[in-house]
Amino acid sequence: EDMEHILVDCPENAQSTIWDLAKNIWPTANGPWPRVTLGTILGCENITLTHQRTNN
Protein backbone atom coordinates (compact mmCIF):
# COMPACT_ATOMS: atom_id res chain seq x y z
CA GLU A 1 0.00 0.00 0.00
CA ASP A 2 1.25 3.44 -0.85
CA MET A 3 0.78 6.61 1.18
CA GLU A 4 -2.04 7.95 -1.03
CA HIS A 5 -3.99 4.72 -0.64
CA ILE A 6 -3.62 4.83 3.15
CA LEU A 7 -4.56 8.53 3.48
CA VAL A 8 -7.25 8.79 0.81
CA ASP A 9 -8.55 5.51 -0.59
CA CYS A 10 -8.31 2.72 1.99
CA PRO A 11 -11.73 1.47 3.13
CA GLU A 12 -10.13 -0.40 6.06
CA ASN A 13 -9.24 2.63 8.17
CA ALA A 14 -11.02 5.73 9.43
CA GLN A 15 -9.74 8.00 6.67
CA SER A 16 -13.17 8.52 5.10
CA THR A 17 -14.63 9.53 8.47
CA ILE A 18 -11.78 11.97 9.08
CA TRP A 19 -12.16 13.56 5.62
CA ASP A 20 -15.95 13.83 6.08
CA LEU A 21 -15.43 15.60 9.41
CA ALA A 22 -12.87 17.95 7.87
CA LYS A 23 -15.24 18.71 4.98
CA ASN A 24 -18.03 19.55 7.45
CA ILE A 25 -15.92 22.25 9.14
CA TRP A 26 -14.46 23.65 5.89
CA PRO A 27 -15.22 27.39 5.73
CA THR A 28 -17.36 27.65 2.60
CA ALA A 29 -16.43 31.32 2.18
CA ASN A 30 -13.03 30.03 1.06
CA GLY A 31 -14.47 28.13 -1.87
CA PRO A 32 -15.61 24.57 -2.34
CA TRP A 33 -14.03 21.65 -0.51
CA PRO A 34 -11.00 20.57 -2.59
CA ARG A 35 -10.65 17.08 -4.00
CA VAL A 36 -8.49 15.22 -1.49
CA THR A 37 -5.37 13.72 -3.03
CA LEU A 38 -1.86 13.11 -1.77
CA GLY A 39 -0.87 16.36 -3.50
CA THR A 40 -3.62 18.28 -1.71
CA ILE A 41 -2.50 16.84 1.61
CA LEU A 42 1.18 17.60 1.02
CA GLY A 43 0.41 21.11 -0.23
CA CYS A 44 -2.17 22.05 2.41
CA GLU A 45 0.27 24.32 4.22
CA ASN A 46 0.05 26.65 1.22
CA ILE A 47 -3.73 27.09 1.46
CA THR A 48 -4.73 30.56 2.63
CA LEU A 49 -8.06 30.78 4.41
CA THR A 50 -9.84 34.03 5.13
CA HIS A 51 -11.27 34.56 8.58
CA GLN A 52 -14.84 35.77 8.82
CA ARG A 53 -15.85 37.60 11.96
CA THR A 54 -19.13 36.77 13.61
CA ASN A 55 -21.16 39.21 15.67
CA ASN A 56 -21.84 36.97 18.66
C-alpha positions in Angstrom: 0.0 0.0 0.0 1.3 3.4 -0.8 0.8 6.6 1.2 -2.0 8.0 -1.0 -4.0 4.7 -0.6 -3.6 4.8 3.1 -4.6 8.5 3.5 -7.3 8.8 0.8 -8.6 5.5 -0.6 -8.3 2.7 2.0 -11.7 1.5 3.1 -10.1 -0.4 6.1 -9.2 2.6 8.2 -11.0 5.7 9.4 -9.7 8.0 6.7 -13.2 8.5 5.1 -14.6 9.5 8.5 -11.8 12.0 9.1 -12.2 13.6 5.6 -15.9 13.8 6.1 -15.4 15.6 9.4 -12.9 18.0 7.9 -15.2 18.7 5.0 -18.0 19.5 7.5 -15.9 22.2 9.1 -14.5 23.7 5.9 -15.2 27.4 5.7 -17.4 27.7 2.6 -16.4 31.3 2.2 -13.0 30.0 1.1 -14.5 28.1 -1.9 -15.6 24.6 -2.3 -14.0 21.6 -0.5 -11.0 20.6 -2.6 -10.6 17.1 -4.0 -8.5 15.2 -1.5 -5.4 13.7 -3.0 -1.9 13.1 -1.8 -0.9 16.4 -3.5 -3.6 18.3 -1.7 -2.5 16.8 1.6 1.2 17.6 1.0 0.4 21.1 -0.2 -2.2 22.0 2.4 0.3 24.3 4.2 0.0 26.7 1.2 -3.7 27.1 1.5 -4.7 30.6 2.6 -8.1 30.8 4.4 -9.8 34.0 5.1 -11.3 34.6 8.6 -14.8 35.8 8.8 -15.9 37.6 12.0 -19.1 36.8 13.6 -21.2 39.2 15.7 -21.8 37.0 18.7 
